[in-house]
Amino acid sequence: MVENSSRPTGKVRWRRFAIAVVPAVAVAGTLVGMTAKGALASSISVSGQEYTVSASQLSGQGFEQFGTWIPGGNGGVPNPTGGAGTGTLVMESAMTNADLYNLCQQVTVGPFTLTLTAGSATDPAVAQNLIVDAASQTGSSAVFTNISIGNDASTLTEDPGVEGAAGSFAQQADTVTINNLVQKTWLTTAGTFTLPDLSLGFGGTCQSS
């Protein structure tokens, strides 16, 4: 298995049932030209299971985002590098630090729904070196500081240290705040995740805020 040198080393790789979260807002119309591989494509394959993550607010620093391809999932998209197998087109979002208020994650396990909640309106879940591959993201509002849209994905300069294929579209910002975030996610990785008031069990719903 080939490892991608652009991926920060020494980080925990969270899988399908791992504690996952999300951030980042997608400018969907500008990501139509998703091509080639990003930080995860050559080193991690995803399952066929997509999960939902929501938060009343995400506040992050060192934000980067670009379109990429990951092996697995249910997209059925041929490997853009010419290799074997098919994969899924995603928006890869990375942040150095992220606070997630009223975090909720849900995944379907057979006929059941597994629900994870953590954090509150005053005590957020906290992630460091957070990287998320998502099929879609929505929010009621988003605020960026010092945003740069239309970067070459191989030349991103924020702290997370990930990058996409040369010539592909990307954006970056010093900070991002997203209210009422909902994300359909395939894969999340993080260096550390702090989850106050963690609750995990079958059933339940994610409360909208």
N, C-alpha and C positions, 0 to 999 in steps of 0.2 A: 504493500500500500504506500502510495507516494504522499508525503506530507507537504503541505504548502508553507513555505518559509514566511509568508506574510501573516500567518496566524500567530498571535502572541503565545509564547510557550509557558508551560507550567500552570495552565488554567484547567479548571474542572469542566468536563464536557457533559452537559446535561442532556439526557435522552428523553424518549417519549413520555415516561411517567415521572421524570425528574421535575423539581420545582422550577417552573418556567415563568417568564414574564416577557414583557414586551416593550419597547418604546418606539418612538419615532413616528413621524407623520409621513405619508407618502404623497408625493405630487404625481398622481397616477398617470396623467397624460404625458409626462416627460419621461416615463420609464418604459415606453412601448418598445424601445430598442434594446431590451434585455438580451445580452449575448455573453458567451464565454463563461468562465468560472470566476468565482470570487474567493474569499478567504476560506470557505468551507468546502468548496466543490470537490477537491481532489482527496480530501482526507476523511469526510464523514458522509455516510449514507443515512437517509431518513426513512422511517417506516411509512406505511400507508395511512397513518393516523394523523389527522389535523386536529388541533385543539384550540379552544377559545380562551383568550385572556382579556380581562377588563380591569380598569382602574379609574377611580374618580378623577385622579390627576397624576400625570407623569411629569417630573421635573428632572431634567438631565443636563449634563455638561459633556462637552467634547463629542458632538454628534456628527456621524457620517452615515450616508445612505446611498446605495446603488442597486441596480438590478443584476441578478446573477442566476445561475443554474446550479441545482444540487441533485445528486443521484438519489433515486427513489421517489417516494411520494406517489401520487396518482396522476401526475401531469402527462406522462407519456411523451415527453419532449426528447428527441434524440440528443445525445451527447454533443455539444457544440465543438468539442476538441477533436471529434472524429473517433473517439474511443467507443467501446461497447456499452450497451445499456441505455436506458432512458431515465429521465428525471423530471424535475419540476422547476418552473420559473418562479422566483421569489424576489422580494425586496429585502436586501440585507441591510440592517440598521445596527449601528454600533455606538455605544456611549461609554465614556470613562467612568462616570458615576450616574446613578439614576435612583430617584426616590419615587416609589409607587404607593399612592394612598388608596386604601380600600381595595387591595389587590384581590382578584378572584380568577381562578383558572378552572376550566371544565373540560373533560375529555370523555368521550363515549367508550365504554368498555363492554362490548357485547350489548346486552339489553339494559345496562346500567350506566349511570352518569357519575363519574368521580369528580368531586368538587374540592378544591383547595382554596382557602381564604387566608389572608394575612394582612397585618397592618390596620390602620384606622385613619380617620380624618386628621388626626394630630400626630400619629406615630407611624410613619410609613415603612413599608418593606424597602430595603436598601440593597442595590446591586452595584458591583464594581466590575469594570471590563465586560459589560453586557453586550452580547451579539445575538441578534434575532433574525431569523429567516421567516418571513410572513407572506402569505398570499394576498392579504388585504388588511387595511387599517383605517379606522374612522375615529373622529373626535368632534366634539361640539365646537371647539376652537383650538387654535395653536398659535404660539408666539415664539419666534426665533430671534436670537441676537447675532449680529454679524454673520448673516447667512450668505452663502455663495452657492448659486444654482447653475448647473451646466459645467461643472468640473469634469476633467478627464478622471475616471475612477481609479486610475493607477497613480494619481498624483495627490491624493488626499493628505492633509497635513494635521488633522486633529489627533489627539492623544491615543484613541483606541488602537491605531496602528494597523487597521485592516485596509485592504485595497481590492479593487476589481480589475477587470481586463482593460488594457490600454485602449483608449478610444471610445470606451463606453461611458454613458451618462452617469453623473453623480452629483450629490449636493452635500454641503457640510455647514455647520454652524457652531458657534461657541457654546450656546445654550439652547434648550428647547423646553417649552411647557405645553402639554397637551391635556385638555380637559375632557372628561368622559371618554376615555380611550377604550376602543374595542378592537381586538386584533385576532385574525385567523392565522395561526402560527404552525409551522412545521418543526422548527428546531430552535432552541435557545441554549446558549452557553454563557457562562459567567465565571469570573475568578472567585468571587464570594457572593453569597446571598444571605442577608439577615432578615428573618421573618418573624416579627413580633406577633404574638397572639395567633400562632399557626393552628389551623384546623383543617383536617383532611378526612374525608369520608364519602360514602355513597349517598346520592340524592342531594337535595337542596338546590338552591338557585343563586345566581349572582345578582345582587341587588343593584338596580340602577340608581344613580345618585343625581 
